Every structure is written in structure tokens, then in C-alpha cells.
Amino acid sequence: MSESGGLQQGSPAVGAAGSAPAAPGGGGAECSGAAAGSAGIAAKKAQLRSAPRPKKLEKLGVYSSCKAEESCKCNGWKSQNPPPTPPRVDLQQTAVSLTEPCRSCSHLLADHVSHLENISEEEMNRLLGVALDVEYLFTCVHKEEDADTKQVYFSLFKLLRKCILQMGKPVVEGALESPPFEKPSIEQGVNNFVQYKFSHLPSKERQTIVELAKMFLNQINYWQLETPSQRRQCSPIDDAAGYKVNYTRWLCYCNVPQFCDSLPRYETTQIFGRTLLRSVFTVMRRQLLEQARQEKDKLPPEKRTLILTHFPKFLSMLEEEVYSHNSPIWNEDFLASSSTSVQLGLQTGKWLYLSSVWRACFPPISVSKTMKRQFCVFPEAPLK
């Protein structure tokens, strides 16, 4: 059974500018702090899933409505002895009895979890994962200062909580629609670009271009977008409404699910197309090149020429096709009309290594106030 989200079209997005949901209340670019937050959530889920069944029932009882009688409106079991703050490990490992009464309605814990008696261990573990995502979002709601951001955190919080109550699976759709949102996708458009501009090159040179293309796609998948309000400050005449819709979609389908894995997750490059790419390409290109220039000494010698010389020219050529009104790479039938095709294949070992080199040397960056108006772009040398 699926449960649809109630996010309104164009509702403000989750996360501050350039932020990924890291540890609850955290912010900033998706880097070591965010990775640590994601790892911490995963560790908590693994610990809870290995707990005894009574402990699991107690956890889910907190999010389960009382079924003792129809007149009872209690929507979650509450312990008579709330855990201390911060909780002690020894108390965390002690499960309460199913005969323990609820502090709110006085009915037993068993009355709240009666619907879970016959579910499989796999389904119970799935619901436990949803419960921990609910707690994560709850903390985000209370620590988030931006009102628009708080609103969407709360919408996702309610969606996941409802999924526990109804034992359903979360589906974020409603007015946001379901992915993919545009065809061809960014990934396919870049595939087409490589074919359109570089298919005549010898195999070795063409492979260099393919590596650059894959590295670029990887950067998009980990890029942190500006909030609509911050974008309006830089581009007041831009399509603000359209950007807000895509930004909200990106957060719900790509960004937040990196940490709340009970939500379905998609790659940005596979569900968005030219519209989103146009809205982020210029800032992204300039920041990537500025970052590479500032930290070029961190690059391995064998990759320095590729990133400092070839990558700027590659991005300039791609930029022309992104903003061109008649570029053929955005035609859905582009490959059908081509004599040959070059598919990038997102899981190839070489490109994953190259992307790991970039991310190791240059942590993912976000839009900063100082970088919005001051960019230093490399002199663009021709491809060799």
C-alpha cells in the first residue's frame, strides 16, 4: 500500500542554500559532516533492527494509534517513565512489557501494537527505519530557522508518520508529480553532446571526453542547489515559480532521501532535464573552475591536465548547447537519427575513480555569498 505525499506544487524546499540534511539541525555543503550524519542514522537503524522484538514493538508503539476501543483517540503510546535526556545506553536496551499502560490514554502497549503481531521481521525492520527517519525529520523541523524549509520538513515528517500508522510505503507525488520530470534527461543530453561533438575523435581521445562527461554528471548529482529566495536575489527576472517547483522536487526525490532512505531516491541527472540544468549550469561551472584553480596543488599530477586544461573547454562547449535554442542534443530522437551512439554508463570503474579524485581533492561546494558575484574562470585552452 502506498501513501502519497501532500506537498503543494512550488512549496518551499527543504534545506538552506547549499545545504544537505546532515545530522539533525546541521547545514552546509554535503561533505564530511553530512556524511557523518548519514552514517550515524544508518548505524542507529542497524542497532535497532538487531534489537529484540519487544524493543521493536515498543519503538513502533510510539507511532501507533490505540486500538483498545473506537472512542480512544490516542495516536501513539507514551511511556510512564520517559527516558532521560540524554538517554542512557543501559535503559535503551531494556524493553518495557506489553502490559505497560500508556501515559496518555492508560491503555496497554499491546493495544497500540496489536496490528503488528503477525507481520514479518522484514516488514517490522522496514517500519523501524521509517520511524527513525521520522525522528530525524522531527529534529530538523525544530532546529530549522527558515520558515519555508521548516514547512517542507514538516510535510515529509507527516508523510512518514502516516506511513507507520497505516503500514504503507511513502510516495512523494501529489502536485509535484512523479519522476522523470523532463525528457531527455540531463544524463541523456550529455550523452548526446558527446556523440554530437566528439564522435569523430579517435578512441583514446574520445574516452577522455567520456571521462569528463561522467565527472560532470557526478558533480550534478551531488550539487547543492540555491533556495528559491536566494536565487531571486541573483536572478530576479528568472522563472522563479518554475525553479521553486524543480527545487522542491530535487529535495524530495534526490537530496533528503540520501539521509532518510525510507523515501525513494533518484539521481538528479536521471529525472531532470535541460530546464534545471539551465538554472544551475552557469554558477556550477564557475564555481567548479574556481575551486579547481584555488586547489590545483591537491590534484594528482596525472589528472592535472585533464581537469585544469580539458575540463574548462569541455564545460564551455557544453554551455553553448545548454543555452542554445536549437541544439539537437535535447531532441528525444537524437540517438535514433545518429549513425552511432556513445552511452556513458554511469557505473564504469574509470569514471568512478576520476570522480573520487575530484571529490577527495575538492569537497562538494555550495553557493556562497562572496562567490555569487566574484568568479575567476580559467583561460580556456583547446582540447588536446
C-alpha positions in Angstrom: 0.0 0.0 0.0 1.4 3.4 -0.9 0.9 6.7 0.8 1.1 9.8 -1.3 2.7 13.0 0.0 0.8 16.2 0.3 3.4 18.7 -0.8 2.0 21.5 -2.7 3.4 22.4 -6.1 6.0 25.1 -5.7 6.1 24.8 -1.9 9.4 26.0 -0.4 12.2 23.5 -0.4 14.0 21.6 2.3 17.4 22.8 3.4 19.2 26.1 3.4 21.2 27.3 0.4 23.8 24.8 -0.4 22.8 22.5 2.4 22.1 18.9 2.6 20.3 17.4 5.5 23.3 16.3 7.6 22.9 15.4 11.2 19.7 16.9 12.5 20.0 20.7 12.6 23.2 20.6 10.6 23.8 22.5 7.4 26.4 23.4 4.8 27.7 21.6 1.8 27.3 17.9 1.6 30.8 16.9 2.9 32.2 15.1 5.9 29.6 16.5 8.3 26.7 15.3 6.2 28.4 12.0 5.5 28.8 11.5 9.2 25.2 12.4 9.8 24.0 9.9 7.2 26.4 7.2 8.7 25.1 7.9 12.2 21.5 7.4 11.1 22.4 4.2 9.3 24.2 2.9 12.4 21.1 3.6 14.6 18.9 1.8 12.2 21.2 -1.2 12.2 21.3 -1.2 16.0 17.5 -1.0 16.3 16.9 -3.7 13.7 19.2 -6.1 15.7 17.2 -5.4 19.0 14.8 -8.0 20.5 11.3 -8.0 19.1 9.7 -6.5 22.3 12.1 -3.5 21.9 11.0 -3.1 18.3 7.3 -3.2 19.3 7.9 -0.5 21.9 9.6 1.7 19.3 6.7 1.3 16.8 4.1 1.7 19.6 5.1 5.3 19.9 3.8 5.9 16.4 0.8 3.5 16.5 -2.7 4.6 17.4 -4.6 2.9 20.3 -7.0 0.1 19.2 -8.4 -0.7 22.7 -11.7 0.9 21.8 -13.1 3.0 19.0 -13.6 6.0 21.2 -9.9 6.2 22.1 -8.2 8.9 20.0 -4.6 8.4 21.3 -2.3 8.3 18.3 0.8 6.9 20.0 1.9 5.0 23.1 3.7 7.1 25.7 5.8 5.6 28.4 5.0 6.2 32.1 8.7 6.8 32.6 10.1 8.9 29.7 13.8 8.3 29.0 16.3 10.8 30.5 18.0 13.4 28.3 20.4 12.4 27.0 19.2 8.8 27.1 21.3 6.2 28.9 22.5 3.2 27.0 21.6 0.7 29.6 18.0 2.0 29.8 17.7 2.0 26.0 18.4 -1.8 25.9 15.6 -2.6 28.4 12.2 -3.2 26.6 9.0 -2.5 28.5 6.3 -5.0 28.9 3.4 -5.2 26.5 1.2 -4.7 29.6 2.7 -1.3 30.3 -0.1 1.3 30.3 0.1 4.4 28.1 0.7 7.7 30.0 -1.8 9.4 27.7 -4.8 7.0 27.4 -4.0 4.4 30.1 -4.4 1.5 27.6 -1.7 -1.1 27.3 1.2 -1.0 24.9 -0.3 -4.2 23.5 -3.4 -2.3 22.5 -1.2 0.1 20.4 0.8 -2.6 18.6 -1.9 -5.3 18.1 -1.8 -4.8 14.3 1.9 -5.7 14.3 1.5 -9.2 15.9 1.7 -11.2 12.7 3.9 -9.0 10.4 7.3 -10.4 9.2 10.6 -9.4 10.7 11.5 -7.8 7.3 8.4 -5.6 7.4 8.9 -4.7 11.0 12.5 -3.6 10.2 11.3 -1.5 7.4 8.8 0.3 9.7 11.6 0.8 12.2 13.7 2.5 9.5 10.7 4.8 8.8 10.4 5.6 12.5 14.0 6.7 12.7 13.6 8.9 9.6 10.5 10.4 11.3 12.6 11.2 14.4 15.3 12.7 12.2 12.9 15.0 10.4 11.2 15.9 13.7 14.5 17.2 15.0 15.1 19.1 11.7 11.8 20.7 12.0 12.5 22.1 15.4 16.1 23.2 14.6 15.4 24.7 11.2 15.2 28.5 11.3 13.9 29.1 7.8 10.1 29.0 7.8 9.8 27.7 4.3 12.3 25.0 4.9 10.5 24.0 8.1 7.3 23.7 6.3 8.6 21.0 3.9 10.4 19.1 6.6 7.1 19.0 8.4 5.3 17.8 5.3 7.7 14.9 4.9 7.5 14.2 8.6 3.8 13.9 8.4 4.0 11.7 5.3 6.4 9.2 7.0 4.4 9.2 10.3 1.2 8.4 8.4 3.1 5.5 6.7 3.8 3.9 10.1 0.2 4.4 11.2 -1.1 2.8 8.0 1.8 0.4 7.4 2.2 1.9 4.0 5.2 2.9 1.8 5.9 6.5 1.3 5.4 8.0 -2.1 6.1 11.7 -2.6 3.9 12.9 -5.5 0.7 14.9 -5.5 1.1 18.2 -7.2 4.9 17.6 -7.5 4.1 14.8 -10.0 6.3 11.7 -10.3 9.8 11.5 -12.0 11.1 11.8 -14.6 10.1 15.4 -14.9 11.6 16.2 -18.3 12.9 14.3 -21.4 15.6 13.9 -22.4 17.2 13.8 -19.0 20.4 15.7 -18.2 22.3 12.4 -18.4 20.9 11.6 -21.9 21.5 15.2 -23.0 25.2 15.0 -22.0 25.4 11.6 -23.8 24.0 13.2 -26.9 26.5 16.1 -26.5 29.5 13.7 -26.5 28.1 12.0 -29.6 27.3 15.3 -31.4 30.6 17.0 -30.8 33.2 14.2 -30.4 32.2 11.1 -32.2 34.8 11.8 -34.9 37.7 11.6 -32.5 39.9 8.5 -32.2 39.0 6.1 -29.5 41.6 7.3 -27.0 40.7 11.0 -27.3 37.0 10.2 -27.2 37.5 8.2 -24.0 39.0 11.4 -22.4 35.8 13.2 -23.3 33.7 10.5 -21.9 35.5 10.6 -18.6 35.0 14.4 -18.4 31.3 14.0 -19.2 30.9 11.4 -16.4 32.7 13.5 -13.9 30.4 16.4 -14.8 27.3 14.3 -14.3 28.6 13.1 -10.9 29.1 16.7 -9.8 25.5 17.5 -10.7 24.2 14.5 -8.7 26.0 15.8 -5.6 25.4 19.5 -6.2 23.5 21.6 -3.6 21.1 24.0 -5.1 20.3 27.5 -4.0 16.9 28.1 -2.3 14.4 29.9 -4.4 14.6 33.0 -2.2 18.4 33.2 -2.6 18.1 32.6 -6.3 15.7 35.5 -6.7 18.3 37.8 -5.2 20.7 36.9 -8.0 18.2 36.4 -10.9 15.1 38.4 -10.2 13.8 38.1 -13.7 14.3 34.4 -13.9 11.4 31.8 -13.9 11.1 31.8 -10.1 8.0 29.7 -10.0 9.4 27.0 -12.2 12.7 26.9 -10.3 10.8 26.6 -7.0 8.9 23.5 -8.3 12.1 21.9 -9.5 13.9 22.8 -6.3 11.3 21.2 -4.2 11.3 18.1 -6.4 15.0 17.9 -6.1 14.9 18.0 -2.3 12.1 15.4 -2.0 13.4 12.9 -4.6 17.2 13.4 -4.6 18.5 15.3 -1.5 16.6 14.3 1.6 16.4 10.6 0.6 20.2 10.4 0.9 19.6 10.5 4.6 16.1 9.4 5.0 16.4 6.2 3.0 12.8 5.2 3.6 11.9 7.8 0.9 12.5 6.7 -2.7 15.7 8.3 -4.1 16.7 9.2 -7.6 19.7 10.7 -9.3 19.3 14.3 -10.3 20.7 13.7 -13.8 18.2 10.9 -14.5 15.0 12.7 -13.6 15.6 16.3 -14.5 16.3 17.8 -18.0 17.5 21.0 -19.6 15.3 23.3 -17.6 17.0 22.5 -14.3 20.4 22.3 -15.9 20.0 25.8 -17.4 19.1 27.2 -14.0 22.3 25.9 -12.3 24.9 25.5 -15.1 26.5 28.9 -15.1 27.0 29.1 -11.3 28.1 25.5 -11.2 30.6 25.9 -14.0 32.2 28.9 -12.5 32.4 27.5 -9.0 33.9 24.2 -10.2 36.6 26.0 -12.1 37.3 28.5 -9.3 37.6 25.6 -6.9 40.0 23.7 -9.2 42.1 26.8 -9.7 42.4 27.5 -6.0 43.2 24.0 -5.0 45.1 22.8 -8.1 48.1 21.6 -6.0 45.9 18.9 -4.4 45.3 17.3 -7.8 47.3 14.1 -8.7 49.8 15.0 -11.4 48.3 12.6 -13.9 44.9 14.3 -13.6 46.0 17.9 -13.5 46.0 18.5 -17.3 42.6 16.7 -17.6 40.9 18.9 -15.0 42.8 22.2 -15.4 43.1 22.2 -19.2 40.5 20.0 -20.8 37.6 20.4 -18.3 37.2 24.2 -18.8 36.9 23.8 -22.6 34.5 20.9 -22.2 32.2 23.0 -20.0 32.3 25.9 -22.4 31.3 23.8 -25.3 28.5 22.1 -23.3 27.3 25.5 -22.1 26.7 26.6 -25.7 24.4 23.6 -26.2 22.7 24.0 -22.9 21.6 27.6 -23.6 21.1 27.2 -27.4 17.5 27.4 -28.6 18.1 24.9 -31.4 20.7 22.5 -30.1 19.9 19.0 -31.4 21.2 17.2 -28.3 17.9 18.0 -26.5 15.8 16.2 -29.1 14.3 13.0 -27.8 15.0 11.3 -31.2 18.6 12.4 -31.3 20.2 8.9 -31.0 17.7 7.5 -33.5 19.0 9.9 -36.1 22.6 9.3 -35.3 24.7 6.7 -37.1 26.4 5.6 -33.8 25.8 6.2 -30.2 28.0 6.7 -27.2 26.4 5.8 -23.9 28.3 7.0 -20.8 27.4 4.1 -18.5 27.4 5.6 -15.0 28.9 2.7 -13.3 32.2 2.3 -15.1 35.3 1.9 -12.9 37.5 4.6 -14.6 34.9 7.3 -14.2 34.2 6.4 -10.6 37.9 6.7 -9.9 38.1 10.0 -11.6 35.1 11.4 -9.7 36.6 10.1 -6.4 39.8 12.0 -7.2 37.8 15.2 -7.7 35.7 14.8 -4.6 38.7 13.8 -2.5 40.6 16.9 -3.6 37.6 19.2 -3.8 34.8 18.6 -1.3 31.4 19.4 -2.8 30.8 23.1 -2.5 27.7 25.3 -2.2 26.8 28.7 -3.3 28.4 31.3 -1.0 27.6 35.0 -0.8 31.1 36.0 -1.8 31.2 33.7 -4.8 27.9 34.7 -6.4 29.4 37.9 -7.8 33.1 37.2 -8.0 34.3 34.3 -10.1 37.7 33.6 -11.5 37.4 31.4 -14.6 40.4 29.7 -16.2 41.7 30.7 -19.6 40.3 28.0 -21.8 42.8 26.0 -23.7 41.7 23.9 -26.6 41.3 20.2 -26.1 44.4 18.2 -27.0 
